[in-house]
Amino acid sequence: MEELLDVIDETDVVIGQATRAAVHAQGLWHRGAHVFLFTADGKLLIQKRSAERVQYPSVWDCSVSEHVKAGESYPVAAQRGLWEELGLAGVDLRPRVRFRMNYGPNDNEISVLFSGTVDPACVCFDPGEIAQVDYHSLDELKNILRDKTLPLSHWFVQLLHWFLDLPSEMKIIETYEESQWMKICACSDDFNRPFRQTTEV
């Protein structure tokens, strides 16, 4: 069965559901989740998307980029992506920003960017989704943006621009201060319950 996504309006209110193919064919607004994972010495994990990916094959992306499935929350989608793509479960994630952006032709999303930490020794990526991973400091990423030495996905470029205080196409809906997200975490089951892989018997 084809994956279903929640269709939303431009204020992030769910107004229906549609298949992923229909959402992209019709330019319907839907939800996404992104994760920036940093090592202890401040390097960002970036992934090279597999050549087999339907969208943006063989380009570099942030640690995880995921569509939010129908009925799913942003945090759960982020945790699911961490497990499915990098083999990481129960990562302590902090929401940083919620934004609206056009990702490409007929690809309109409202997304949340999360950040967290990672031990490279724990990463076990899915070769069907990811060709390789690498780690770069913020200074190195600034140089990559400036010199265009790596092919980056459009949304990763815009996320990096925002993170580095450079002009970005992201239309900011809200940012999360530490005191605010601590309150969100305390009140939300989704933030207190890390994604866990389930196996059907």
N, CA, C and O of each residue as an XYZ file, in Angstrom:
804
protein
N       0.853     -1.203      0.000
C       0.000      0.000      0.000
C       0.884      1.246      0.000
O       1.860      1.332      0.744
N       0.523      2.206     -0.848
C       1.339      3.407     -0.955
C       1.234      4.258      0.306
O       0.174      4.351      0.925
N       2.345      4.870      0.669
C       2.435      5.679      1.876
C       1.446      6.849      1.837
O       1.345      7.560      0.837
N       0.722      7.035      2.944
C      -0.204      8.154      3.083
C       0.441      9.261      3.897
O       1.133      9.005      4.883
N       0.204     10.501      3.470
C       0.667     11.673      4.196
C      -0.528     12.525      4.585
O      -1.548     12.530      3.896
N      -0.399     13.251      5.702
C      -1.408     14.247      6.044
C      -1.275     15.434      5.099
O      -0.173     15.930      4.867
N      -2.392     15.883      4.560
C      -2.426     17.121      3.785
C      -2.778     18.238      4.749
O      -3.712     18.105      5.539
N      -2.038     19.339      4.694
C      -2.241     20.441      5.630
C      -2.497     21.735      4.860
O      -2.247     21.822      3.658
N      -3.006     22.742      5.585
C      -3.090     24.071      4.983
C      -1.814     24.835      5.346
O      -0.915     24.280      5.978
N      -1.738     26.087      4.954
C      -0.507     26.844      5.164
C      -0.324     27.306      6.600
O       0.648     27.992      6.914
N      -1.260     26.931      7.481
C      -1.091     27.202      8.911
C      -0.788     25.923      9.682
O      -0.779     25.930     10.913
N      -0.541     24.827      8.973
C      -0.163     23.535      9.557
C      -1.336     22.807     10.202
O      -1.143     22.028     11.136
N      -2.543     23.053      9.716
C      -3.731     22.335     10.183
C      -4.031     21.211      9.194
O      -4.073     21.437      7.984
N      -4.238     20.000      9.712
C      -4.524     18.855      8.851
C      -5.911     19.006      8.232
O      -6.894     19.225      8.939
N      -5.983     18.887      6.895
C      -7.268     19.033      6.200
C      -7.625     17.789      5.390
O      -8.668     17.756      4.737
N      -6.774     16.772      5.426
C      -7.063     15.546      4.686
C      -5.852     14.644      4.620
O      -4.860     14.856      5.317
N      -5.947     13.647      3.782
C      -4.844     12.719      3.560
C      -4.740     12.413      2.069
O      -5.734     12.458      1.344
N      -3.530     12.102      1.627
C      -3.311     11.727      0.226
C      -2.048     10.894      0.143
O      -1.209     10.917      1.044
N      -1.924     10.160     -0.950
C      -0.702      9.392     -1.140
C       0.460     10.347     -1.396
O       0.273     11.491     -1.808
N       1.644      9.849     -1.143
C       2.840     10.656     -1.383
C       2.910     11.102     -2.844
O       3.264     12.246     -3.132
N       2.573     10.199     -3.761
C       2.610     10.542     -5.184
C       1.615     11.649     -5.509
O       1.935     12.571     -6.258
N       0.404     11.562     -4.948
C      -0.618     12.577     -5.217
C      -0.225     13.924     -4.625
O      -0.438     14.968     -5.242
N       0.346     13.894     -3.437
C       0.785     15.127     -2.776
C       1.789     15.869     -3.655
O       1.686     17.083     -3.836
N       2.756     15.140     -4.197
C       3.775     15.782     -5.015
C       3.257     16.136     -6.408
O       3.692     17.128     -6.993
N       2.339     15.342     -6.941
C       1.789     15.644     -8.268
C       0.944     16.911     -8.246
O       0.930     17.675     -9.210
N       0.230     17.130     -7.120
C      -0.703     18.252     -7.029
C      -0.151     19.442     -6.251
O      -0.825     20.466     -6.132
N       1.046     19.324     -5.729
C       1.632     20.432     -4.973
C       0.939     20.697     -3.652
O       0.890     21.840     -3.198
N       0.399     19.650     -3.022
C      -0.317     19.815     -1.758
C       0.667     20.030     -0.606
O       1.760     19.464     -0.585
N       0.250     20.859      0.346
C       1.086     21.095      1.520
C       1.091     19.852      2.407
O       0.046     19.253      2.660
N       2.277     19.475      2.875
C       2.428     18.317      3.754
C       3.570     18.597      4.728
O       4.148     19.684      4.714
N       3.891     17.630      5.564
C       4.847     17.863      6.648
C       6.155     17.098      6.452
O       6.188     16.024      5.851
N       7.220     17.682      6.975
C       8.525     17.033      6.940
C       9.256     17.222      8.256
O       8.905     18.089      9.055
N      10.272     16.406      8.473
C      11.121     16.514      9.664
C      12.574     16.352      9.239
O      12.900     15.489      8.425
N      13.437     17.185      9.794
C      14.872     17.128      9.518
C      15.630     17.040     10.832
O      15.167     17.528     11.864
N      16.800     16.413     10.784
C      17.644     16.300     11.972
C      19.075     16.684     11.617
O      19.621     16.241     10.607
N      19.672     17.517     12.468
C      21.106     17.791     12.448
C      21.715     17.054     13.636
O      21.394     17.370     14.782
N      22.582     16.083     13.386
C      23.273     15.355     14.453
C      24.732     15.800     14.503
O      25.438     15.768     13.495
N      25.176     16.216     15.692
C      26.539     16.699     15.872
C      27.348     15.735     16.731
O      26.839     15.165     17.697
N      28.607     15.562     16.368
C      29.521     14.773     17.182
C      29.957     15.592     18.397
O      29.652     16.780     18.499
N      30.668     14.946     19.307
C      31.126     15.625     20.522
C      32.047     16.799     20.202
O      32.115     17.758     20.972
N      32.759     16.735     19.072
C      33.643     17.843     18.699
C      32.990     18.805     17.704
O      33.681     19.581     17.043
N      31.648     18.754     17.598
C      30.916     19.766     16.849
C      30.826     19.569     15.354
O      30.526     20.517     14.630
N      31.078     18.358     14.867
C      30.947     18.105     13.434
C      29.558     17.562     13.112
O      29.006     16.744     13.849
N      29.010     18.032     12.001
C      27.670     17.631     11.584
C      27.742     16.377     10.723
O      28.516     16.309      9.768
N      26.918     15.378     11.075
C      26.784     14.191     10.237
C      25.958     14.560      9.013
O      24.826     15.028      9.142
N      26.521     14.350      7.824
C      25.760     14.537      6.594
C      25.743     13.215      5.829
O      26.667     12.409      5.940
N      24.699     13.009      5.067
C      24.554     11.752      4.332
C      24.456     12.016      2.836
O      23.868     13.003      2.394
N      25.053     11.099      2.068
C      24.896     11.141      0.616
C      23.765     10.204      0.241
O      23.845      8.998      0.478
N      22.722     10.750     -0.340
C      21.558      9.963     -0.691
C      21.912      8.922     -1.756
O      22.697      9.189     -2.665
N      21.327      7.748     -1.629
C      21.588      6.655     -2.560
C      21.232      7.053     -3.991
O      20.333      7.865     -4.213
N      21.936      6.480     -4.944
C      21.623      6.705     -6.357
C      20.269      6.132     -6.734
O      19.717      6.460     -7.784
N      19.729      5.266     -5.864
C      18.429      4.642     -6.137
C      17.256      5.481     -5.640
O      16.102      5.146     -5.908
N      17.536      6.569     -4.917
C      16.446      7.387     -4.389
C      15.685      8.049     -5.530
O      16.280      8.488     -6.514
N      14.344      8.115     -5.386
C      13.505      8.712     -6.428
C      13.749     10.213     -6.513
O      13.883     10.763     -7.607
N      13.806     10.874     -5.363
C      14.026     12.318     -5.323
C      15.469     12.615     -4.933
O      15.997     12.050     -3.976
N      16.088     13.500     -5.680
C      17.437     13.978     -5.390
C      18.424     12.847     -5.110
O      19.041     12.831     -4.045
N      18.589     11.901     -6.036
C      19.577     10.835     -5.840
C      21.001     11.387     -5.882
O      21.288     12.348     -6.597
N      21.879     10.768     -5.110
C      23.326     11.042     -5.141
C      23.698     12.462     -4.741
O      24.770     12.940     -5.112
N      22.836     13.151     -3.991
C      23.211     14.459     -3.456
C      23.354     14.343     -1.942
O      22.833     13.417     -1.320
N      24.067     15.297     -1.368
C      24.297     15.295      0.074
C      23.149     15.992      0.792
O      22.587     16.974      0.307
N      22.824     15.460      1.950
C      21.667     15.926      2.720
C      22.074     16.044      4.185
O      23.163     15.622      4.572
N      21.194     16.619      4.990
C      21.452     16.681      6.424
C      21.381     15.275      7.022
O      21.164     14.308      6.293
N      21.558     15.152      8.320
C      21.661     13.835      8.950
C      20.471     12.960      8.603
O      20.635     11.797      8.233
N      19.267     13.518      8.721
C      18.037     12.800      8.364
C      17.029     13.797      7.820
O      16.874     14.892      8.363
N      16.342     13.418      6.746
C      15.192     14.162      6.225
C      14.073     13.156      6.003
O      14.280     12.121      5.370
N      12.904     13.455      6.516
C      11.826     12.463      6.517
C      10.487     13.133      6.259
O      10.221     14.218      6.776
N       9.634     12.482      5.451
C       8.238     12.896      5.388
C       7.539     12.451      6.677
O       7.854     11.399      7.234
N       6.599     13.255      7.136
C       5.772     12.880      8.287
C       4.569     12.117      7.754
O       3.792     12.652      6.963
N       4.413     10.882      8.178
C       3.315     10.052      7.693
C       1.978     10.499      8.278
O       1.941     11.212      9.281
N       0.891     10.081      7.651
C      -0.453     10.417      8.136
C      -0.611      9.950      9.577
O      -0.307      8.804      9.907
N      -1.091     10.851     10.432
C      -1.320     10.524     11.826
C      -0.083     10.553     12.695
O      -0.166     10.294     13.895
N       1.060     10.862     12.114
C       2.329     10.865     12.834
C       2.658     12.293     13.272
O       2.202     13.253     12.651
N       3.441     12.434     14.330
C       3.891     13.755     14.763
C       5.288     14.031     14.214
O       5.972     13.122     13.745
N       5.702     15.291     14.278
C       7.046     15.646     13.836
C       8.130     14.879     14.599
O       9.021     14.310     13.968
N       8.085     14.844     15.944
C       9.155     14.147     16.673
C       9.225     12.661     16.360
O      10.314     12.103     16.227
N       8.065     12.017     16.243
C       8.060     10.581     15.957
C       8.614     10.319     14.556
O       9.335      9.342     14.350
N       8.286     11.178     13.595
C       8.836     11.026     12.245
C      10.357     11.162     12.261
O      11.060     10.420     11.576
N      10.861     12.118     13.049
C      12.312     12.302     13.143
C      12.981     11.070     13.742
O      14.006     10.605     13.243
N      12.390     10.543     14.825
C      12.968      9.351     15.456
C      12.886      8.144     14.516
O      13.814      7.336     14.462
N      11.801      8.023     13.793
C      11.664      6.920     12.831
C      12.757      7.008     11.762
O      13.376      6.004     11.408
N      12.984      8.222     11.256
C      14.023      8.405     10.254
C      15.406      8.057     10.775
O      16.219      7.474     10.057
N      15.671      8.416     12.026
C      16.967      8.080     12.624
C      17.171      6.576     12.677
O      18.264      6.077     12.412
N      16.098      5.851     13.025
C      16.204      4.393     13.101
C      16.332      3.772     11.710
O      17.215      2.950     11.466
N      15.441      4.173     10.804
C      15.405      3.541      9.485
C      16.659      3.833      8.661
O      17.141      2.965      7.933
N      17.186      5.050      8.774
C      18.298      5.439      7.912
C      19.665      5.254      8.561
O      20.632      4.907      7.883
N      19.751      5.489      9.892
C      21.056      5.471     10.558
C      21.180      4.409     11.643
O      22.247      4.264     12.240
N      20.097      3.657     11.911
C      20.149      2.624     12.933
C      20.248      3.161     14.343
O      20.759      2.477     15.229
N      19.763      4.390     14.571
C      19.841      5.030     15.885
C      18.459      5.102     16.516
O      17.501      5.515     15.863
N      18.346      4.704     17.776
C      17.054      4.727     18.476
C      17.167      5.550     19.756
O      18.204      5.560     20.420
N      16.073      6.243     20.086
C      15.994      6.966     21.350
C      16.947      8.137     21.465
O      17.398      8.456     22.565
N      17.266      8.792     20.345
C      18.165      9.947     20.373
C      17.453     11.122     21.044
O      16.280     11.377     20.773
N      18.159     11.830     21.915
C      17.598     13.002     22.588
C      17.607     14.167     21.598
O      18.663     14.721     21.291
N      16.437     14.528     21.106
C      16.328     15.557     20.079
C      15.764     16.851     20.644
O      14.883     16.841     21.504
N      16.285     17.957     20.147
C      15.775     19.283     20.508
C      15.164     19.933     19.267
O      15.852     20.069     18.255
N      13.893     20.339     19.314
C      13.325     21.083     18.181
C      13.940     22.473     18.103
O      14.072     23.156     19.118
N      14.315     22.890     16.907
C      14.953     24.196     16.743
C      14.051     25.213     16.056
O      13.972     26.364     16.484
N      13.362     24.788     14.978
C      12.573     25.747     14.210
C      11.502     25.000     13.423
O      11.718     23.881     12.959
N      10.349     25.638     13.284
C       9.291     25.140     12.393
C       9.135     26.171     11.290
O       9.077     27.371     11.559
N       9.067     25.704     10.042
C       9.110     26.639      8.924
C       8.295     26.116      7.744
O       7.948     24.937      7.671
N       8.006     27.024      6.836
C       7.291     26.731      5.597
C       8.258     26.975      4.438
O       8.988     27.966      4.433
N       8.261     26.070      3.454
C       9.180     26.272      2.328
C       8.749     25.455      1.113
O       8.160     24.381      1.240
N       9.057     25.989     -0.063
C       8.921     25.229     -1.301
C      10.226     24.470     -1.525
O      11.286     25.080     -1.672
N      10.148     23.148     -1.550
C      11.332     22.298     -1.662
C      11.731     22.033     -3.111
O      12.832     21.552     -3.379
N      10.848     22.343     -4.026
C      11.091     22.068     -5.436
C       9.760     22.089     -6.161
O       8.746     22.450     -5.563
N       9.732     21.711     -7.432
C       8.469     21.714     -8.183
C       7.380     20.896     -7.482
O       7.555     19.703     -7.236
N       6.261     21.540     -7.164
C       5.107     20.881     -6.531
C       5.434     20.238     -5.180
O       4.751     19.304     -4.760
N       6.463     20.726     -4.507
C       6.862     20.132     -3.219
C       6.810     21.202     -2.138
O       7.796     21.893     -1.880
N       5.644     21.328     -1.509
C       5.399     22.359     -0.503
C       5.267     21.725      0.872
O       4.399     20.881      1.095
N       6.130     22.132      1.789
C       6.149     21.491      3.100
C       6.215     22.506      4.231
O       6.763     23.600      4.090
N       5.639     22.103      5.355
C       5.938     22.713      6.644
C       6.730     21.668      7.411
O       6.295     20.525      7.550
N       7.886     22.062      7.905
C       8.805     21.106      8.513
C       9.340     21.626      9.835
O       9.289     22.822     10.121
N       9.856     20.700     10.637
C      10.548     21.032     11.877
C      11.974     20.510     11.777
O      12.204     19.369     11.377
N      12.929     21.359     12.147
C      14.326     20.949     12.242
C      14.644     20.641     13.697
O      14.393     21.452     14.587
N      15.201     19.452     13.924
C      15.650     19.028     15.245
C      17.171     18.943     15.251
O      17.797     18.819     14.198
N      17.762     19.011     16.445
C      19.196     18.754     16.560
C      19.449     17.801     17.712
O      18.646     17.695     18.639
N      20.573     17.110     17.642
C      20.956     16.166     18.683
C      22.420     15.818     18.535
O      23.119     16.391     17.700
N      22.888     14.878     19.346
C      24.278     14.461     19.290
C      24.368     13.012     18.833
O      23.410     12.247     18.944
N      25.541     12.651     18.315
C      25.727     11.307     17.779
C      27.143     10.820     18.063
O      28.100     11.592     18.020
N      27.256      9.541     18.351
C      28.543      8.858     18.421
C      28.723      8.136     17.088
O      27.965      7.212     16.793
N      29.699      8.528     16.277
C      29.853      7.888     14.962
C      29.964      6.372     15.024
O      29.595      5.685     14.071
N      30.467      5.843     16.131
C      30.611      4.393     16.255
C      29.266      3.683     16.301
O      29.189      2.480     16.049
N      28.197      4.423     16.624
C      26.860      3.826     16.743
C      26.071      3.875     15.439
O      24.999      3.277     15.341
N      26.587      4.576     14.446
C      25.849      4.748     13.191
C      25.970      3.491     12.332
O      27.069      3.000     12.075
N      24.825      2.986     11.897
C      24.781      1.835     10.986
C      23.756      2.168      9.903
O      22.574      1.859     10.046
N      24.212      2.798      8.822
C      23.259      3.338      7.850
C      22.751      2.274      6.889
O      23.396      1.255      6.644
N      21.561      2.556      6.355
C      20.901      1.669      5.404
C      21.443      1.957      4.004
O      21.196      3.042      3.478
N      22.176      1.020      3.380
C      22.749      1.289      2.056
C      21.703      1.447      0.956
O      22.015      1.944     -0.126
N      20.470      1.031      1.221
C      19.409      1.264      0.253
C      18.967      2.714      0.215
O      18.422      3.179     -0.786
N      19.204      3.435      1.321
C      18.824      4.839      1.425
C      20.032      5.772      1.302
O      19.927      6.874      0.763
N      21.175      5.313      1.807
C      22.344      6.174      1.966
C      23.567      5.524      1.328
O      23.852      4.351      1.565
N      24.290      6.303      0.510
C      25.517      5.791     -0.106
C      26.700      5.880      0.848
O      27.538      4.980      0.890
N      26.769      6.962      1.612
C      27.834      7.136      2.597
C      27.472      8.270      3.544
O      26.573      9.062      3.264
N      28.182      8.341      4.672
C      28.041      9.460      5.591
C      29.405     10.108      5.773
O      30.443      9.484      5.552
N      29.381     11.369      6.178
C      30.620     12.098      6.440
C      30.341     13.104      7.552
O      29.189     13.319      7.931
N      31.394     13.711      8.067
C      31.273     14.643      9.184
C      32.066     15.898      8.856
O      33.224     15.826      8.447
N      31.421     17.066      9.043
C      32.069     18.332      8.717
C      31.804     19.358      9.810
O      30.718     19.410     10.387
N      32.815     20.171     10.083
C      32.633     21.295     10.997
C      31.795     22.368     10.312
O      31.622     22.352      9.093
N      31.277     23.299     11.110
C      30.482     24.381     10.527
C      31.328     25.247      9.595
O      30.833     25.725      8.574
N      32.591     25.449      9.939
C      33.467     26.220      9.053
C      33.650     25.502      7.718
O      33.637     26.133      6.661
N      33.820     24.186      7.772
C      33.949     23.418      6.531
C      32.678     23.511      5.697
O      32.738     23.607      4.471
N      31.527     23.481      6.367
C      30.257     23.569      5.644
C      30.074     24.942      5.010
O      29.522     25.052      3.915
N      30.536     25.992      5.692
C      30.499     27.329      5.090
C      31.302     27.354      3.795
O      30.873     27.934      2.798
N      32.465     26.720      3.822
C      33.305     26.679      2.619
C      32.650     25.860      1.508
O      32.738     26.218      0.334
N      31.996     24.763      1.881
C      31.294     23.938      0.893
C      30.172     24.740      0.233
O      29.978     24.670     -0.980
N      29.434     25.505      1.048
C      28.372     26.353      0.504
C      28.947     27.403     -0.445
O      28.409     27.649     -1.525
N      30.037     28.009     -0.023
C      30.635     29.085     -0.826
C      31.225     28.566     -2.134
O      31.026     29.158     -3.194
N      31.953     27.453     -2.045
C      32.698     26.956     -3.206
C      31.936     25.914     -4.022
O      32.371     25.511     -5.101
N      30.781     25.483     -3.482
C      29.963     24.467     -4.169
C      30.781     23.215     -4.520
O      30.727     22.714     -5.643
N      31.536     22.728     -3.535
C      32.399     21.565     -3.752
C      31.662     20.243     -3.591
O      32.180     19.198     -3.983
N      30.463     20.274     -3.021
C      29.632     19.077     -2.913
C      28.235     19.398     -3.426
O      27.737     20.498     -3.188
N      27.585     18.460     -4.130
C      26.188     18.676     -4.521
C      25.281     18.483     -3.306
O      25.189     17.380     -2.767
N      24.618     19.541     -2.880
C      23.745     19.504     -1.709
C      22.292     19.620     -2.145
O      21.987     20.306     -3.121
N      21.396     18.952     -1.424
C      19.969     19.112     -1.704
C      19.560     20.562     -1.450
O      20.138     21.252     -0.610
N      18.558     21.000     -2.189
C      18.093     22.386     -2.053
C      17.704     22.699     -0.616
O      18.070     23.750     -0.090
N      16.960     21.790      0.028
C      16.504     22.075      1.387
C      17.665     22.090      2.382
O      17.639     22.859      3.343
N      18.684     21.251      2.165
C      19.840     21.250      3.061
C      20.577     22.581      2.973
O      21.022     23.117      3.987
N      20.703     23.108      1.769
C      21.322     24.424      1.599
C      20.569     25.474      2.412
O      21.182     26.279      3.113
N      19.242     25.464      2.317
C      18.444     26.469      3.025
C      18.506     26.273      4.538
O      18.555     27.250      5.285
N      18.505     25.016      4.997
C      18.644     24.730      6.426
C      19.996     25.207      6.946
O      20.077     25.818      8.011
N      21.051     24.926      6.194
C      22.377     25.388      6.599
C      22.441     26.909      6.640
O      23.008     27.482      7.570
N      21.874     27.554      5.655
C      21.855     29.021      5.644
C      21.198     29.549      6.916
O      21.723     30.460      7.557
N      20.048     28.977      7.281
C      19.371     29.434      8.498
C      20.241     29.170      9.724
O      20.388     30.044     10.579
N      20.813     27.983      9.814
C      21.603     27.601     10.982
C      22.843     28.484     11.121
O      23.296     28.760     12.232
N      23.386     28.922      9.988
C      24.600     29.741      9.991
C      24.297     31.236      9.928
O      25.201     32.045      9.718
N      23.025     31.605     10.110
C      22.601     33.010     10.077
C      22.862     33.669      8.719
O      23.229     34.842      8.642
N      22.665     32.893      7.660
C      22.754     33.410      6.301
C      21.343     33.512      5.715
O      20.430     32.867      6.230
N      21.138     34.296      4.663
C      19.799     34.400      4.066
C      19.283     33.032      3.626
O      20.012     32.245      3.022
N      18.017     32.760      3.936
C      17.413     31.463      3.633
C      16.014     31.658      3.078
O      15.345     32.649      3.373
N      15.577     30.688      2.262
C      14.216     30.721      1.726
C      13.182     30.230      2.732
O      11.982     30.296      2.468
N      13.634     29.742      3.877
C      12.703     29.252      4.900
C      11.831     30.390      5.414
O      12.341     31.455      5.763
N      10.509     30.170      5.463
C       9.584     31.131      6.061
C       9.304     30.651      7.487
O       8.569     29.686      7.696
N       9.891     31.329      8.447
C       9.864     30.851      9.827
C       8.469     31.012     10.426
O       7.880     32.091     10.379
N       7.955     29.926     10.987
C       6.687     29.957     11.718
C       6.958     30.180     13.193
O       6.329     31.027     13.828
N       7.902     29.412     13.739
C       8.300     29.617     15.130
C       9.658     28.980     15.377
O      10.024     27.985     14.751
N      10.397     29.582     16.310
C      11.632     28.987     16.793
C      11.411     28.576     18.237
O      10.515     29.082     18.912
N      12.236     27.656     18.697
C      12.052     27.090     20.031
C      13.230     27.459     20.919
O      14.347     26.985     20.713
N      12.969     28.314     21.913
C      13.985     28.592     22.921
C      14.071     27.399     23.862
O      13.139     26.599     23.943
N      15.194     27.277     24.578
C      15.383     26.104     25.435
C      14.273     25.974     26.471
O      13.772     24.875     26.707
N      13.880     27.096     27.096
C      12.832     27.027     28.115
C      11.511     26.572     27.504
O      10.725     25.880     28.150
N      11.273     26.969     26.242
C      10.027     26.596     25.569
C      10.009     25.117     25.247
O       9.008     24.440     25.481
N      11.129     24.602     24.704
C      11.092     23.184     24.343
C      11.114     22.284     25.548
O      10.607     21.163     25.486
N      11.693     22.745     26.660
C      11.627     21.945     27.884
C      10.176     21.809     28.336
O       9.765     20.756     28.823
N       9.399     22.890     28.171
C       7.981     22.844     28.521
C       7.227     21.919     27.576
O       6.367     21.151     28.007
N       7.552     21.991     26.272
C       6.924     21.106     25.291
C       7.213     19.655     25.633
O       6.314     18.814     25.624
N       8.481     19.364     25.938
C       8.876     17.989     26.247
C       8.123     17.464     27.463
O       7.721     16.301     27.495
N       7.934     18.318     28.461
C       7.274     17.888     29.693
C       5.800     17.593     29.468
O       5.203     16.803     30.199
N       5.208     18.229     28.452
C       3.767     18.100     28.234
C       3.403     17.157     27.097
O       2.225     16.852     26.911
N       4.371     16.695     26.343
C       4.063     15.934     25.134
C       4.513     14.495     25.239
O       5.687     14.222     25.488
N       3.586     13.574     25.049
C       3.940     12.159     25.011
C       4.905     11.869     23.872
O       5.770     11.002     23.990
N       4.755     12.597     22.764
C       5.603     12.332     21.609
C       7.067     12.624     21.901
O       7.948     11.931     21.393
N       7.341     13.650     22.720
C       8.722     13.964     23.029
C       9.272     13.039     24.114
O      10.476     12.787     24.161
N       8.405     12.537     24.977
C       8.858     11.647     26.042
C       8.984     10.207     25.586
O       9.649      9.413     26.250
N       8.362      9.847     24.468
C       8.359      8.469     24.007
C       9.210      8.351     22.751
O       8.750      8.713     21.667
N      10.459      7.846     22.868
C      11.293      7.681     21.683
C      10.732      6.627     20.754
O      10.061      5.688     21.184
N      11.017      6.795     19.463
C      10.560      5.807     18.488
C      11.247      4.485     18.746
O      12.449      4.449     19.010
N      10.503      3.405     18.674
C      11.071      2.070     18.798
C      10.615      1.237     17.608
O       9.463      1.322     17.183
N      11.515      0.441     17.082
C      11.147     -0.450     15.991
C      10.176     -1.493     16.521
O      10.358     -2.023     17.617
N       9.150     -1.784     15.743
C       8.205     -2.828     16.124
C       8.257     -3.940     15.096
O       8.489     -3.697     13.912
N       8.043     -5.141     15.550
C       8.062     -6.293     14.660
C       6.724     -6.988     14.725
O       6.262     -7.354     15.805
N       6.093     -7.173     13.573
C       4.818     -7.875     13.540
C       5.061     -9.371     13.615
O       5.944     -9.899     12.939
N       4.281    -10.048     14.434
C       4.418    -11.496     14.598
C       3.406    -12.199     13.712
O       3.347    -13.428     13.695
